[in-house]
Amino acid sequence: MNFSLSEDQTLLRNSVRAALDEQCKPAHVRAMMEDGGSGYSESLWAEMAKLGWLGLPFAEEQGGAGLGLVELALVLEEMGRAAYPGPYFASVVLAGLGLQAGGSAAQQEKWLPAIASGQARGTAALLEDSLDWDPAATTTTATKAGAGFRLDGVKRFVPWAHVADVALVPARAPEGVSLFLVDPRAAGVTLTPMVGIDLTTRWSEMRLDSVAVPADVLMGQAGGAGPVLEGLLRRAAVGASAEMLGAARRCLDMSVGYAKVREQFGQLIGSFQAIRHRCAEMLLEVEKAHAAVYYAAWALSAGAEDATMAASVCKSFVSEAARQVCGDAIQVHGGIGFTWEYDLHLYFKRAKALEPLYGDAAYHRELLVRGLAGSA
Amino acid sequence: MDLNYTAEDVAFRKQVRTWLEQNMPRQIKDLAERKVWHRKLYEAGYLGMGWPKEYGGQGARPMEQAIVADEMARAGAPAPTNGLGVGIVGPTIVVHGTDAQKRRYLRKILTAEEMWCQLYSEPNAGSDLAALRTAAEDRGDHFQVNDQKIWTSGGAIADWGLLLARTDPAAAKHKGISCFLINMRQPGVDVRPLKQITGSSEFCEVFMTNARVEKENLIGRLGEGWGIAQTTLGYERGGRALARITSYAVQYNHLMNAARRLKRNGRPILDDAVTRQKLGRIWADLEVERYGALRVLTMLERGEHPGAGGSLTKLSYSEFEKRFMELAEEILGPYGQLTDGVPAEYRLEVDTAVGDHGTWAYAFLWSRAGTIYAGSSEIQKNVIGERILGLPKESRADRVGGTR
């Protein structure tokens, strides 16, 4: 039993942090937020490919580094800490892990090396109008059309779809919910930007009007997407938690730093218990979130008995812990923390954007009680 | 990072489980029976496990200690006695005591032949422990002790006490304190049970009037008591990390069963969406406590001391316990308040280490103590803020110079 990072894991985290500290400073984040184009930096993307981050969890024969979810969580935590603007999560976690779990050998061969090398970007369209994360709620339809299928429906909050080369799209075929690899630029696909408070993440509404796709873009068996989607949701939930953890840690660090220099009533505000105690509570939440993220990442990687429960423990806990910590950070800062000019809101909003995604706290708590009580 | 237990640890766990199945008493009626059980645990090598072998311990790894405590919690085994002796006084003597003190006291702590208490808090020195006023005056061949202690766990059954007293009233607040071993069975020591809000008396008040402490029973040097107490407090915060969580999990299962039986608006409470949310939250919190305990164990296994990190652990579990018990009370309604006449389905068979079986009502009331004893939550947050986050110290009347 060893719940600590190995030397290699620590090295990885340090190198990711150093690279992002250098190349993803707040000025870069702000430039991308205001960017009228893609909203992310191609040169940083190429750098990330070179560093091996884009293929981190893929097998070596697929151009990956063959590492596990713990390592992926380390990278994602740093992405959250830097509020990295770009399709890393969409491409590596949503498309990459989805293809890894449910793609055929040919589909993996086509996409994973391309994602790992940075040539292709992917995403997944997991939400519809109802915002229900249960794959069974899918209403987008897949109708047999010739040798292939015709897709119809509306997907919402598809991250980085505007720069994606491939999107995993769940749709209901006569056999049940199925998963398709769709080119977001294909005829019949309309993308409309959905602009949220977190400008480091770009969402689209994806409208599918009689989108014709060939038979070979079906992942696995028709009607068999449920387990793949559930597994992907769990991994995405833990990955999003890792990003929220990074954002929360950044907010904590900024608050503690500020409390050590800001003076009121002739004293440093960190000497007041009202501030000190709040910072102590923030640290406790961050440390607990750390334990929740890395336990779940390990459990999913190792196929532990409690892996499913651990993922829900993680997302339900971290969703609220991160919101609390990032919100408290604004309170510790006072007025300056409410200004656009000060960087705190970048991390506050990043965490907030992830809070409802891949199941919010309430959704995962219900899953926990189902798991414990064995009743619906 | 590998959270699987080693084959060695799995085998050890199995061995402990089998031993408990064969040796665990169903119920313990009084202190004499508890001492018998204590002795049995000691002889099996399951008590004082972390103590060095030369003093009667096992020199066991922290993981082995954790496994024994965890299996005991899982089985609902009665606690041994002399917890402060084994957990705090003994280790203090091991670290700071003379050879003669070690020979005289250590073994009898392990066997519970001599029971120990800790004489620290006073009516006007609680969170501000260093404000203590109990005086130990040098009378040539011995020290003479006067004044009052309070919140003394197990004072009524203690033969000996670990005492903090002021030996130099002229010295600075934290400098004039010394640490002693005091015989509780002497005319100058008057122990009165303190009735708590639970109705029971785990704590006592101790009045000392010209009480005698032999010269050879000074621990460390004169004026070093505060530093010694700090390491002692450290032991108290390290604790039974994993076993505590397992106890919570056992109680949680009881609560789920009650939620299946009890109804609200014609349906089992367990089907109520609001209650399910609350149950889900507490379970997640409980699991996060368990993950945290595994992190602490990892540190201990490497020989690292959690230090101020122990304050995070203590703050976390004690505050969690209050939230957990509040939910239990909410689900159990008036059943949760029964101290007698509790129907079997709503009983909570917790062992309170004082010889009687507990109830949800007792556990609920007791949860209010956790955020006060061994450094209140507010004190823990001060420690976390100053020692982990490095925030500036507050301006305090007893600190010359005020803020930095």
Chai-1 contact restraints between the chains, C-beta under 6 A:
chainA,res_idxA,chainB,res_idxB,connection_type,confidence,min_distance_angstrom,max_distance_angstrom,comment,restraint_id
A,M1,B,L3,contact,1.0,0.0,6.0,A-B,restraint_1
A,M1,B,Y5,contact,1.0,0.0,6.0,A-B,restraint_2
A,N2,B,D2,contact,1.0,0.0,6.0,A-B,restraint_3
A,N2,B,T298,contact,1.0,0.0,6.0,A-B,restraint_4
A,F3,B,L3,contact,1.0,0.0,6.0,A-B,restraint_5
A,F3,B,L294,contact,1.0,0.0,6.0,A-B,restraint_6
A,F3,B,R295,contact,1.0,0.0,6.0,A-B,restraint_7
A,F3,B,T298,contact,1.0,0.0,6.0,A-B,restraint_8
A,S4,B,T298,contact,1.0,0.0,6.0,A-B,restraint_9
A,V70,B,M1,contact,1.0,0.0,6.0,A-B,restraint_10
A,V256,B,L389,contact,1.0,0.0,6.0,A-B,restraint_11
A,A259,B,L391,contact,1.0,0.0,6.0,A-B,restraint_12
A,Q267,B,T403,contact,1.0,0.0,6.0,A-B,restraint_13
A,L268,B,P392,contact,1.0,0.0,6.0,A-B,restraint_14
A,G270,B,L391,contact,1.0,0.0,6.0,A-B,restraint_15
A,G270,B,P392,contact,1.0,0.0,6.0,A-B,restraint_16
A,S271,B,P392,contact,1.0,0.0,6.0,A-B,restraint_17
A,S271,B,E394,contact,1.0,0.0,6.0,A-B,restraint_18
A,S271,B,T403,contact,1.0,0.0,6.0,A-B,restraint_19
A,R276,B,G385,contact,1.0,0.0,6.0,A-B,restraint_20
A,R276,B,L391,contact,1.0,0.0,6.0,A-B,restraint_21
A,H277,B,K381,contact,1.0,0.0,6.0,A-B,restraint_22
A,C279,B,G385,contact,1.0,0.0,6.0,A-B,restraint_23
A,C279,B,L389,contact,1.0,0.0,6.0,A-B,restraint_24
A,A280,B,K381,contact,1.0,0.0,6.0,A-B,restraint_25
A,A280,B,I384,contact,1.0,0.0,6.0,A-B,restraint_26
A,A280,B,G385,contact,1.0,0.0,6.0,A-B,restraint_27
A,L284,B,L312,contact,1.0,0.0,6.0,A-B,restraint_28
A,L284,B,S316,contact,1.0,0.0,6.0,A-B,restraint_29
A,K288,B,V288,contact,1.0,0.0,6.0,A-B,restraint_30
A,A291,B,Y291,contact,1.0,0.0,6.0,A-B,restraint_31
A,A291,B,G292,contact,1.0,0.0,6.0,A-B,restraint_32
A,A291,B,R295,contact,1.0,0.0,6.0,A-B,restraint_33
A,A292,B,V288,contact,1.0,0.0,6.0,A-B,restraint_34
A,Y295,B,Y291,contact,1.0,0.0,6.0,A-B,restraint_35
A,W298,B,M1,contact,1.0,0.0,6.0,A-B,restraint_36
A,W298,B,L3,contact,1.0,0.0,6.0,A-B,restraint_37
A,V313,B,A284,contact,1.0,0.0,6.0,A-B,restraint_38
A,V313,B,E287,contact,1.0,0.0,6.0,A-B,restraint_39
A,S316,B,A284,contact,1.0,0.0,6.0,A-B,restraint_40
A,F317,B,A284,contact,1.0,0.0,6.0,A-B,restraint_41
A,F317,B,V288,contact,1.0,0.0,6.0,A-B,restraint_42
A,R365,B,Q277,contact,1.0,0.0,6.0,A-B,restraint_43
A,R365,B,G280,contact,1.0,0.0,6.0,A-B,restraint_44
A,R365,B,R281,contact,1.0,0.0,6.0,A-B,restraint_45
A,L368,B,G280,contact,1.0,0.0,6.0,A-B,restraint_46
A,L368,B,W283,contact,1.0,0.0,6.0,A-B,restraint_47
A,V369,B,R276,contact,1.0,0.0,6.0,A-B,restraint_48
A,V369,B,L279,contact,1.0,0.0,6.0,A-B,restraint_49
A,V369,B,G280,contact,1.0,0.0,6.0,A-B,restraint_50
A,A373,B,L270,contact,1.0,0.0,6.0,A-B,restraint_51
